[in-house]
């Protein structure tokens, strides 16, 4: 039972930490060094379903895959559970960002949930900046309070 709690701790800590990693990577890598891959996410430059920005999926999946692999090799040690947390965050990111916010698949269009509406508002504010500078709201699951309790917009429902 004790080991289950320890494993769950590593998995949950990795999942929560990934929000910070995503924020930092989005602000300083995607809007910095690798802007050329990310800019088509702000201003569509490619035809079709796939964006250059989608390559970040592969980049961010590598630490999770490596942790799962090496943790499995060592009797499912803490690395496996860290990799599980990273992978679960990646799944949450895909569901929230690609499906819920950007509607790349036409699911979950409307919601009355204040938190989910706030996520959409914050992301809309992020996308109002078409360039790499002056951005805001670089995270995904952590929403600044001003979007939770601020002005309501019917267009984001």
C-alpha positions as CSV (number, residue, x, y, z in Angstrom):
1,X,0.0,0.0,0.0
2,X,2.9,2.4,0.8
3,X,4.4,1.8,-2.6
4,X,1.1,2.6,-4.3
5,X,1.0,6.0,-2.5
6,X,4.6,6.7,-3.4
7,X,3.9,5.8,-7.1
8,X,0.8,8.0,-7.1
9,X,2.8,10.9,-5.6
10,X,5.4,10.7,-8.4
11,X,2.7,10.5,-11.0
12,X,0.7,13.4,-9.6
13,X,3.8,15.5,-9.0
14,X,4.9,15.0,-12.6
15,X,1.5,15.9,-13.9
16,X,1.3,19.1,-11.9
17,X,4.9,20.0,-12.7
18,X,4.2,19.7,-16.4
19,X,2.0,22.8,-16.2
20,X,5.0,24.8,-15.2
21,X,7.2,23.1,-17.8
22,X,4.5,23.8,-20.4
23,X,4.3,27.5,-19.4
24,X,8.1,27.9,-19.5
25,X,8.5,26.0,-22.8
26,X,5.6,28.0,-24.4
27,X,6.9,31.4,-23.3
28,X,10.6,30.9,-23.8
29,X,11.0,28.2,-26.4
30,X,7.8,28.3,-28.5
31,X,7.7,32.1,-28.4
32,X,11.5,32.2,-28.5
33,X,14.1,29.9,-30.1
34,X,11.5,27.7,-31.9
35,X,9.0,30.5,-32.9
36,X,9.3,29.3,-36.6
37,X,7.6,26.0,-35.6
38,X,5.0,27.7,-33.4
39,X,4.0,30.8,-35.4
40,X,1.6,29.0,-37.6
41,X,-0.5,28.2,-34.6
42,X,-1.1,31.9,-34.1
43,X,-1.4,32.8,-37.8
44,X,-2.4,29.9,-40.0
45,X,0.3,29.5,-42.7
46,X,-0.1,25.9,-43.7
47,X,-2.9,24.1,-45.5
48,X,-4.6,21.0,-44.1
49,X,-5.0,19.6,-40.6
50,X,-1.4,19.4,-39.5
51,X,0.5,22.6,-38.3
52,X,4.2,23.0,-37.9
53,X,3.3,23.5,-34.2
54,X,2.2,19.9,-34.0
55,X,5.9,18.8,-34.0
56,X,6.0,20.0,-30.4
57,X,3.9,16.9,-29.6
58,X,6.9,14.8,-30.5
59,X,9.4,17.0,-28.7
60,X,7.4,17.0,-25.5
61,X,6.6,13.3,-25.7
62,X,10.2,12.2,-25.7
63,X,10.8,12.8,-21.9
64,X,7.7,10.8,-21.1
65,X,8.6,8.0,-23.4
66,X,12.1,7.8,-22.0
67,X,10.9,7.9,-18.4
68,X,8.4,5.1,-19.1
69,X,11.1,3.0,-20.9
70,X,13.8,3.4,-18.3
71,X,11.4,3.0,-15.4
72,X,10.1,-0.2,-16.9
73,X,13.7,-1.5,-17.4
74,X,14.3,-0.9,-13.7
75,X,11.3,-2.8,-12.2
76,X,8.8,0.0,-12.7
77,X,10.7,2.4,-10.5
78,X,9.8,6.1,-9.9
79,X,10.8,7.0,-13.5
80,X,8.0,4.9,-14.8
81,X,5.5,6.8,-12.7
82,X,7.0,10.2,-13.6
83,X,6.6,9.1,-17.3
84,X,3.0,8.2,-16.6
85,X,2.3,11.6,-15.1
86,X,4.0,13.3,-18.1
87,X,2.0,11.2,-20.5
88,X,-1.3,11.9,-18.7
89,X,-0.5,15.6,-18.9
90,X,0.1,15.2,-22.7
91,X,-3.3,13.5,-23.0
92,X,-5.0,16.3,-21.0
93,X,-3.2,18.9,-23.2
94,X,-4.5,17.2,-26.3
95,X,-8.0,17.0,-25.0
96,X,-8.2,20.5,-23.6
97,X,-6.1,22.4,-26.2
98,X,-6.7,20.7,-29.5
99,X,-10.1,19.3,-29.0
100,X,-11.9,21.6,-26.5
101,X,-10.3,25.0,-27.2
102,X,-9.3,24.8,-30.9
103,X,-12.1,22.4,-31.9
104,X,-9.8,20.4,-34.2
105,X,-12.4,17.7,-33.8
106,X,-15.9,19.0,-33.4
107,X,-16.5,17.8,-29.8
108,X,-17.4,19.6,-26.6
109,X,-18.4,22.8,-28.3
110,X,-20.5,24.3,-25.6
111,X,-20.1,24.3,-21.8
112,X,-21.6,26.1,-18.8
113,X,-18.6,25.3,-16.7
114,X,-17.0,28.5,-15.4
115,X,-13.5,26.9,-15.3
116,X,-13.7,25.6,-18.9
117,X,-15.0,29.0,-20.1
118,X,-12.1,30.6,-18.3
119,X,-9.6,28.3,-20.1
120,X,-11.1,29.4,-23.4
121,X,-11.0,33.1,-22.5
122,X,-7.4,32.9,-21.4
123,X,-6.4,31.0,-24.5
124,X,-8.2,33.5,-26.7
125,X,-6.2,36.3,-25.0
126,X,-3.1,34.4,-25.8
127,X,-4.0,34.1,-29.5
128,X,-4.9,37.8,-29.9
129,X,-1.2,38.4,-30.1
130,X,-0.1,37.2,-33.6
131,X,3.6,37.8,-33.0
132,X,6.1,36.3,-30.6
133,X,6.2,39.3,-28.3
134,X,3.7,40.7,-25.8
135,X,2.1,37.3,-25.2
136,X,0.1,36.3,-22.1
137,X,-1.5,33.2,-20.7
138,X,1.2,30.6,-21.7
139,X,-0.1,27.8,-19.5
140,X,-3.0,25.5,-20.2
141,X,-4.7,24.3,-17.0
142,X,-3.8,27.1,-14.6
143,X,-6.1,30.0,-15.4
144,X,-5.5,33.5,-14.0
145,X,-8.3,34.5,-11.7
146,X,-9.2,37.5,-13.9
147,X,-10.5,35.0,-16.5
148,X,-12.5,33.0,-13.9
149,X,-14.2,36.0,-12.4
150,X,-13.9,38.6,-15.1
151,X,-16.1,39.8,-17.9
152,X,-18.3,37.1,-19.4
153,X,-18.4,36.6,-23.1
154,X,-21.2,34.7,-24.9
155,X,-18.9,34.0,-27.9
156,X,-16.8,31.7,-25.7
157,X,-19.6,29.5,-24.4
